[in-house]
């Protein structure tokens, strides 16, 4: 709906904005402190990118982006690293904790009709989350939130995320999961051209993979889809596999299964030893493009300018940190349904 206008805070590589745009919402702009996000956001969304720390963003900035839109949506996904199991024990040492409360500040100051937020499930266990939700409610918002299995929302991976929708227009429902079988690795990337470890496809610079050492090449040849390193000959196992802690991580150096969703795509999915990121069939880790597709980005999505050297670390970070566009699409449809229902209810009262 063109009446619904979105500003995406912590917009990253535009995964959420892309999905919201596909649902029919208008994207007014994105805000992020990372300059690497400018190209994918402006190129794929066609909206203004503002490079700024949220702590320096004012309600005036949002008002200029929103303009005179009838229905304003403030979207956000605060960096999830502060809410990991390790850093949650160190709140006073990590200022990124406060970014969620900065987002709340902008909500209170700008008063958009609708707010949506996505983050890691662990955040819901913390006092900070209760503080955030209570702040929305005090500001007049009706709030719905839940931890969603994204494999049931069009994302071909095993990814659970905390999703919130809040509205000043009335009660708002979360997206509805799809019925039937979750999307599989085969359906997502099975049609991409075969490449070797360390190669790049001639027509797509992002369909590129990291090289493997001779030792890791031998290891992946011994690996079976959904198997573990425990199936390797003992001479092939790494030193960390021998200690007690290492024995509890069987999925590292693993292959994906063709007919199941992928594991959660992290910022280091391009490394064979960083998780179950081995290709189901080819002797290599998945490519940058395959990781993006498993995050539900379209195959032609652009992350770097044409001709620029592709950095695995930078592009991997953009992809792994992104909100999956397929989730954004479902959130956008939920927002549209809500606004239409609210408008119908308003007309009925007249």
Beta strands, then each sheet from edge to edge (+ up, - down):
strand 1: 4-9
strand 2: 26-32
strand 3: 48-51
strand 4: 71-76
strand 5: 114-120
strand 6: 142-149
strand 7: 160-167
strand 8: 200-201
strand 9: 204-208
sheet 1: 3+ 2+ 1+ 4+ 5+ 7- 6+
sheet 2: 8+ 9-
end
